[in-house]
């Protein structure tokens, strides 16, 4: 009889430890998944920020070009300045 009680108490201890382990695994696993996902989103955010910086630079170059063309249209002068801006614009397009 004592032998059966010892076996039952051992089985009870195993089930308690197993239940606690399952609860801990259910709590810890989502934290690891979220951590991994946050790291991935941070990497995407960094790439997006760099791309936005490139787009901003291109937009500035295009705006400068448009202003030079408008000035040339109004005054008929500034051909040399337009050539400089064209070269800058071409260089920025080639670099990207």
FIKOLZA-1660 file (N, C-alpha, C; in steps of 0.1 Angstrom, whole numbers, plus 5000, padded with zeros to 4 digits):
% residues 96
   i   px   py   pz ch aa at
   1 5008 4988 5000  A  X  N
   1 5000 5000 5000  A  X CA
   1 5009 5013 5000  A  X  C
   2 5019 5012 5008  A  X  N
   2 5028 5024 5008  A  X CA
   2 5035 5026 4995  A  X  C
   3 5038 5015 4988  A  X  N
   3 5044 5016 4975  A  X CA
   3 5035 5023 4965  A  X  C
   4 5022 5020 4965  A  X  N
   4 5013 5026 4956  A  X CA
   4 5012 5041 4959  A  X  C
   5 5012 5044 4972  A  X  N
   5 5011 5058 4976  A  X CA
   5 5023 5066 4972  A  X  C
   6 5035 5060 4972  A  X  N
   6 5047 5067 4968  A  X CA
   6 5046 5069 4953  A  X  C
   7 5042 5059 4945  A  X  N
   7 5041 5060 4931  A  X CA
   7 5031 5071 4928  A  X  C
   8 5019 5071 4935  A  X  N
   8 5009 5082 4932  A  X CA
   8 5015 5096 4935  A  X  C
   9 5022 5097 4946  A  X  N
   9 5028 5110 4950  A  X CA
   9 5038 5114 4940  A  X  C
  10 5046 5105 4935  A  X  N
  10 5056 5108 4924  A  X CA
  10 5049 5113 4911  A  X  C
  11 5038 5105 4908  A  X  N
  11 5030 5109 4896  A  X CA
  11 5024 5123 4898  A  X  C
  12 5019 5126 4910  A  X  N
  12 5013 5139 4913  A  X CA
  12 5023 5150 4912  A  X  C
  13 5036 5147 4917  A  X  N
  13 5046 5157 4916  A  X CA
  13 5050 5160 4901  A  X  C
  14 5051 5149 4893  A  X  N
  14 5054 5150 4879  A  X CA
  14 5044 5159 4872  A  X  C
  15 5031 5156 4875  A  X  N
  15 5020 5163 4868  A  X CA
  15 5020 5178 4872  A  X  C
  16 5023 5181 4885  A  X  N
  16 5024 5195 4889  A  X CA
  16 5035 5202 4883  A  X  C
  17 5047 5196 4882  A  X  N
  17 5058 5202 4875  A  X CA
  17 5056 5204 4860  A  X  C
  18 5049 5194 4854  A  X  N
  18 5046 5195 4840  A  X CA
  18 5036 5206 4837  A  X  C
  19 5026 5207 4846  A  X  N
  19 5016 5218 4844  A  X CA
  19 5023 5231 4846  A  X  C
  20 5032 5233 4856  A  X  N
  20 5039 5246 4858  A  X CA
  20 5047 5249 4846  A  X  C
  21 5054 5238 4841  A  X  N
  21 5063 5240 4829  A  X CA
  21 5055 5245 4817  A  X  C
  22 5043 5239 4815  A  X  N
  22 5034 5243 4804  A  X CA
  22 5030 5257 4805  A  X  C
  23 5026 5261 4817  A  X  N
  23 5022 5275 4819  A  X CA
  23 5033 5285 4817  A  X  C
  24 5045 5281 4822  A  X  N
  24 5056 5290 4819  A  X CA
  24 5060 5291 4804  A  X  C
  25 5059 5279 4797  A  X  N
  25 5061 5279 4783  A  X CA
  25 5051 5288 4775  A  X  C
  26 5038 5287 4780  A  X  N
  26 5028 5295 4773  A  X CA
  26 5030 5310 4776  A  X  C
  27 5036 5314 4787  A  X  N
  27 5038 5328 4790  A  X CA
  27 5051 5333 4783  A  X  C
  28 5061 5325 4783  A  X  N
  28 5074 5329 4777  A  X CA
  28 5074 5329 4762  A  X  C
  29 5068 5319 4756  A  X  N
  29 5069 5318 4741  A  X CA
  29 5064 5331 4734  A  X  C
  30 5052 5336 4738  A  X  N
  30 5048 5349 4731  A  X CA
  30 5058 5360 4732  A  X  C
  31 5064 5361 4744  A  X  N
  31 5074 5372 4746  A  X CA
  31 5085 5370 4736  A  X  C
  32 5090 5358 4734  A  X  N
  32 5101 5356 4724  A  X CA
  32 5096 5359 4710  A  X  C
  33 5084 5355 4706  A  X  N
  33 5078 5358 4693  A  X CA
  33 5077 5373 4691  A  X  C
  34 5072 5380 4701  A  X  N
  34 5071 5395 4700  A  X CA
  34 5084 5401 4699  A  X  C
  35 5094 5397 4706  A  X  N
  35 5108 5402 4706  A  X CA
  35 5113 5401 4692  A  X  C
  36 5112 5389 4686  A  X  N
  36 5117 5386 4672  A  X CA
  36 5110 5395 4662  A  X  C
  37 5097 5397 4664  A  X  N
  37 5089 5405 4655  A  X CA
  37 5093 5420 4656  A  X  C
  38 5095 5424 4668  A  X  N
  38 5100 5438 4670  A  X CA
  38 5113 5441 4663  A  X  C
  39 5122 5431 4664  A  X  N
  39 5135 5433 4657  A  X CA
  39 5133 5434 4642  A  X  C
  40 5125 5426 4637  A  X  N
  40 5122 5426 4622  A  X CA
  40 5116 5439 4618  A  X  C
  41 5106 5444 4626  A  X  N
  41 5100 5457 4623  A  X CA
  41 5110 5468 4624  A  X  C
  42 5119 5468 4633  A  X  N
  42 5129 5478 4635  A  X CA
  42 5138 5478 4622  A  X  C
  43 5142 5466 4617  A  X  N
  43 5150 5466 4605  A  X CA
  43 5142 5472 4593  A  X  C
  44 5130 5468 4592  A  X  N
  44 5122 5474 4581  A  X CA
  44 5121 5489 4583  A  X  C
  45 5119 5494 4595  A  X  N
  45 5118 5508 4598  A  X CA
  45 5131 5516 4593  A  X  C
  46 5142 5510 4596  A  X  N
  46 5155 5516 4593  A  X CA
  46 5156 5517 4577  A  X  C
  47 5153 5506 4570  A  X  N
  47 5153 5506 4556  A  X CA
  47 5144 5517 4550  A  X  C
  48 5132 5518 4556  A  X  N
  48 5122 5528 4551  A  X CA
  48 5127 5542 4553  A  X  C
  49 5134 5544 4565  A  X  N
  49 5139 5557 4568  A  X CA
  49 5150 5561 4558  A  X  C
  50 5159 5552 4555  A  X  N
  50 5169 5555 4545  A  X CA
  50 5164 5558 4531  A  X  C
  51 5154 5550 4528  A  X  N
  51 5147 5552 4514  A  X CA
  51 5140 5566 4514  A  X  C
  52 5134 5570 4525  A  X  N
  52 5128 5583 4526  A  X CA
  52 5138 5594 4524  A  X  C
  53 5150 5592 4530  A  X  N
  53 5160 5602 4529  A  X CA
  53 5165 5604 4515  A  X  C
  54 5166 5592 4508  A  X  N
  54 5170 5593 4493  A  X CA
  54 5159 5600 4485  A  X  C
  55 5146 5597 4488  A  X  N
  55 5135 5603 4481  A  X CA
  55 5135 5618 4484  A  X  C
  56 5138 5622 4496  A  X  N
  56 5138 5636 4499  A  X CA
  56 5149 5644 4492  A  X  C
  57 5161 5637 4490  A  X  N
  57 5171 5643 4483  A  X CA
  57 5168 5645 4468  A  X  C
  58 5161 5635 4463  A  X  N
  58 5157 5636 4449  A  X CA
  58 5147 5646 4447  A  X  C
  59 5138 5648 4456  A  X  N
  59 5127 5658 4455  A  X CA
  59 5134 5672 4456  A  X  C
  60 5144 5674 4464  A  X  N
  60 5150 5687 4464  A  X CA
  60 5157 5690 4451  A  X  C
  61 5164 5680 4445  A  X  N
  61 5170 5682 4432  A  X CA
  61 5160 5685 4421  A  X  C
  62 5149 5678 4421  A  X  N
  62 5139 5681 4412  A  X CA
  62 5133 5695 4413  A  X  C
  63 5131 5699 4426  A  X  N
  63 5126 5712 4429  A  X CA
  63 5135 5723 4424  A  X  C
  64 5148 5721 4426  A  X  N
  64 5158 5730 4422  A  X CA
  64 5158 5731 4406  A  X  C
  65 5157 5720 4400  A  X  N
  65 5156 5720 4385  A  X CA
  65 5144 5727 4380  A  X  C
  66 5133 5725 4387  A  X  N
  66 5120 5732 4383  A  X CA
  66 5121 5747 4385  A  X  C
  67 5128 5751 4396  A  X  N
  67 5129 5765 4398  A  X CA
  67 5138 5772 4388  A  X  C
  68 5149 5765 4384  A  X  N
  68 5158 5770 4373  A  X CA
  68 5151 5771 4360  A  X  C
  69 5143 5761 4357  A  X  N
  69 5135 5761 4344  A  X CA
  69 5125 5773 4344  A  X  C
  70 5119 5775 4355  A  X  N
  70 5109 5786 4357  A  X CA
  70 5116 5799 4355  A  X  C
  71 5127 5801 4362  A  X  N
  71 5135 5813 4361  A  X CA
  71 5140 5815 4346  A  X  C
  72 5144 5805 4339  A  X  N
  72 5148 5806 4325  A  X CA
  72 5136 5810 4317  A  X  C
  73 5125 5804 4319  A  X  N
  73 5113 5807 4312  A  X CA
  73 5109 5822 4313  A  X  C
  74 5111 5827 4325  A  X  N
  74 5107 5841 4328  A  X CA
  74 5117 5851 4322  A  X  C
  75 5130 5848 4324  A  X  N
  75 5140 5858 4320  A  X CA
  75 5147 5854 4307  A  X  C
  76 5148 5842 4303  A  X  N
  76 5155 5838 4292  A  X CA
  76 5170 5836 4294  A  X  C
  77 5174 5838 4306  A  X  N
  77 5188 5837 4310  A  X CA
  77 5190 5824 4319  A  X  C
  78 5202 5823 4323  A  X  N
  78 5206 5812 4333  A  X CA
  78 5208 5799 4326  A  X  C
  79 5213 5798 4314  A  X  N
  79 5215 5786 4307  A  X CA
  79 5226 5778 4314  A  X  C
  80 5237 5785 4318  A  X  N
  80 5248 5778 4325  A  X CA
  80 5243 5772 4338  A  X  C
  81 5235 5779 4345  A  X  N
  81 5230 5774 4358  A  X CA
  81 5221 5762 4356  A  X  C
  82 5213 5762 4345  A  X  N
  82 5205 5751 4341  A  X CA
  82 5214 5738 4338  A  X  C
  83 5225 5741 4331  A  X  N
  83 5234 5730 4328  A  X CA
  83 5240 5724 4341  A  X  C
  84 5244 5732 4350  A  X  N
  84 5249 5728 4363  A  X CA
  84 5239 5719 4370  A  X  C
  85 5227 5724 4371  A  X  N
  85 5216 5717 4378  A  X CA
  85 5213 5704 4371  A  X  C
  86 5213 5704 4357  A  X  N
  86 5211 5691 4350  A  X CA
  86 5222 5681 4353  A  X  C
  87 5234 5685 4354  A  X  N
  87 5245 5676 4358  A  X CA
  87 5243 5671 4372  A  X  C
  88 5239 5679 4381  A  X  N
  88 5237 5675 4395  A  X CA
  88 5226 5665 4395  A  X  C
  89 5215 5668 4388  A  X  N
  89 5203 5659 4388  A  X CA
  89 5207 5645 4382  A  X  C
  90 5215 5645 4371  A  X  N
  90 5219 5633 4364  A  X CA
  90 5228 5625 4374  A  X  C
  91 5237 5632 4381  A  X  N
  91 5245 5625 4390  A  X CA
  91 5238 5619 4402  A  X  C
  92 5228 5626 4407  A  X  N
  92 5220 5620 4418  A  X CA
  92 5211 5608 4413  A  X  C
  93 5207 5609 4400  A  X  N
  93 5199 5597 4395  A  X CA
  93 5208 5585 4393  A  X  C
  94 5220 5587 4388  A  X  N
  94 5229 5576 4386  A  X CA
  94 5233 5570 4399  A  X  C
  95 5235 5578 4410  A  X  N
  95 5240 5573 4423  A  X CA
  95 5229 5564 4429  A  X  C
  96 5216 5568 4427  A  X  N
  96 5205 5560 4433  A  X CA
  96 5202 5549 4425  A  X  C
% end
